Amino acid sequence: MEVLIFSDAQSLACKSADLVESQIKAFPDSVIGLATGSTPLGLYKELILRHQRNGLSFEKAKTFNLDEYVGIPASHPQSYRTFMDEHLFNKINIDQSNTQVPDGMSENPLKVGPAYEKMIEEAGGIDLQVLGVGTDGHIGFNEPTSSLGSITRVKTLTQQTIEDNSRFFNSDEFQPKLAITMGIKTILDARRILLLAHGENKADAVRDMIEGPLAAFCPASALQLHQRTTILIDKAAASKLALKGYYKFVGEMQDELLRKHRPSDWISR
């Protein structure tokens, strides 16, 4: 697990965009796993700018989103399909048929997970997975106590997640309590993982994810098992880490190695 600490959220967004851009340029047909929420917005804005100004092309790329609410249509303002269209897909040259989001309006939500897993497999697996982390340590909608071996499935949201997301819904509006989410195993099967977190409200989850025990109570701690995960956080999110100085030292040593040898093994394929 590589831990990179930045002075602010914008620096974090720029670095994460550098890494995604490197993947896309090396393999234009990359399969990218994407997340919703406020955390990746800076990354998506940077990717849009690089597409518009520098011609970064997503023409051959394929994407799979982590999750979607059960019970609201794709056209709903709070659906994750709408979120992705508004904040990324409609502003880059990606083929919409190559963008996959779980079907929250399926007649049988229990069949969505296996079908989604099959689509990921047929696409060749996920090259690079982008993640955020919830205040309770969830990744995707894998809430605390989720199986570390779980795959895409229907998940009941915790009261904390429902409350955290309630700000997006009107008081008299239906707010889903179920979601379809990639499982923890599905996430760990990605060849590379980027997890982004910023803000003091994420400090407890970041500490538990990086320095806490491997435990289903903090689903993000499962990333300790992944050989090629990069954690990008700002100083506020890193504020409760015990080994901040060590992570900075590791980064300096890695930079020195890169300057001397410039390996290309960051790219996944």
ChimeraX attribute file (.defattr): number of C-alpha atoms within 10 A of each C-alpha:
attribute: neighborCount
match mode: 1-to-1
recipient: residues
	/A:1	14
	/A:2	16
	/A:3	18
	/A:4	20
	/A:5	22
	/A:6	19
	/A:7	11
	/A:8	15
	/A:9	22
	/A:10	15
	/A:11	17
	/A:12	23
	/A:13	25
	/A:14	17
	/A:15	16
	/A:16	25
	/A:17	21
	/A:18	16
	/A:19	15
	/A:20	20
	/A:21	20
	/A:22	15
	/A:23	22
	/A:24	21
	/A:25	14
	/A:26	13
	/A:27	16
	/A:28	17
	/A:29	16
	/A:30	24
	/A:31	26
	/A:32	23
	/A:33	26
	/A:34	23
	/A:35	22
	/A:36	21
	/A:37	14
	/A:38	10
	/A:39	20
	/A:40	23
	/A:41	16
	/A:42	19
	/A:43	24
	/A:44	21
	/A:45	17
	/A:46	19
	/A:47	26
	/A:48	23
	/A:49	15
	/A:50	17
	/A:51	17
	/A:52	14
	/A:53	9
	/A:54	10
	/A:55	12
	/A:56	18
	/A:57	19
	/A:58	21
	/A:59	14
	/A:60	15
	/A:61	18
	/A:62	22
	/A:63	27
	/A:64	23
	/A:65	22
	/A:66	26
	/A:67	30
	/A:68	28
	/A:69	26
	/A:70	22
	/A:71	19
	/A:72	18
	/A:73	18
	/A:74	19
	/A:75	11
	/A:76	11
	/A:77	14
	/A:78	17
	/A:79	20
	/A:80	25
	/A:81	25
	/A:82	17
	/A:83	17
	/A:84	21
	/A:85	14
	/A:86	12
	/A:87	17
	/A:88	18
	/A:89	20
	/A:90	14
	/A:91	17
	/A:92	20
	/A:93	18
	/A:94	18
	/A:95	15
	/A:96	13
	/A:97	8
	/A:98	14
	/A:99	20
	/A:100	19
	/A:101	20
	/A:102	27
	/A:103	24
	/A:104	24
	/A:105	15
	/A:106	13
	/A:107	10
	/A:108	9
	/A:109	18
	/A:110	13
	/A:111	14
	/A:112	21
	/A:113	20
	/A:114	12
	/A:115	14
	/A:116	22
	/A:117	18
	/A:118	13
	/A:119	14
	/A:120	18
	/A:121	11
	/A:122	9
	/A:123	15
	/A:124	12
	/A:125	21
	/A:126	25
	/A:127	21
	/A:128	27
	/A:129	25
	/A:130	23
	/A:131	24
	/A:132	25
	/A:133	24
	/A:134	25
	/A:135	18
	/A:136	20
	/A:137	25
	/A:138	24
	/A:139	28
	/A:140	26
	/A:141	29
	/A:142	32
	/A:143	23
	/A:144	18
	/A:145	12
	/A:146	18
	/A:147	17
	/A:148	21
	/A:149	12
	/A:150	15
	/A:151	20
	/A:152	25
	/A:153	23
	/A:154	24
	/A:155	20
	/A:156	16
	/A:157	18
	/A:158	16
	/A:159	10
	/A:160	13
	/A:161	17
	/A:162	15
	/A:163	11
	/A:164	12
	/A:165	14
	/A:166	14
	/A:167	9
	/A:168	12
	/A:169	13
	/A:170	9
	/A:171	9
	/A:172	6
	/A:173	9
	/A:174	10
	/A:175	18
	/A:176	17
	/A:177	15
	/A:178	19
	/A:179	23
	/A:180	27
	/A:181	27
	/A:182	28
	/A:183	27
	/A:184	25
	/A:185	15
	/A:186	19
	/A:187	28
	/A:188	23
	/A:189	15
	/A:190	21
	/A:191	18
	/A:192	24
	/A:193	26
	/A:194	20
	/A:195	22
	/A:196	24
	/A:197	28
	/A:198	27
	/A:199	16
	/A:200	17
	/A:201	13
	/A:202	22
	/A:203	22
	/A:204	18
	/A:205	26
	/A:206	30
	/A:207	19
	/A:208	21
	/A:209	23
	/A:210	21
	/A:211	15
	/A:212	15
	/A:213	13
	/A:214	18
	/A:215	17
	/A:216	19
	/A:217	17
	/A:218	26
	/A:219	28
	/A:220	30
	/A:221	25
	/A:222	22
	/A:223	23
	/A:224	18
	/A:225	11
	/A:226	17
	/A:227	13
	/A:228	19
	/A:229	21
	/A:230	21
	/A:231	21
	/A:232	24
	/A:233	27
	/A:234	23
	/A:235	20
	/A:236	19
	/A:237	25
	/A:238	26
	/A:239	17
	/A:240	18
	/A:241	18
	/A:242	12
	/A:243	13
	/A:244	16
	/A:245	10
	/A:246	11
	/A:247	16
	/A:248	15
	/A:249	12
	/A:250	15
	/A:251	16
	/A:252	12
	/A:253	12
	/A:254	13
	/A:255	13
	/A:256	12
	/A:257	12
	/A:258	12
	/A:259	10
	/A:260	9
	/A:261	9
	/A:262	10
	/A:263	10
	/A:264	10
	/A:265	8
	/A:266	12
	/A:267	18
	/A:268	17
	/A:269	16
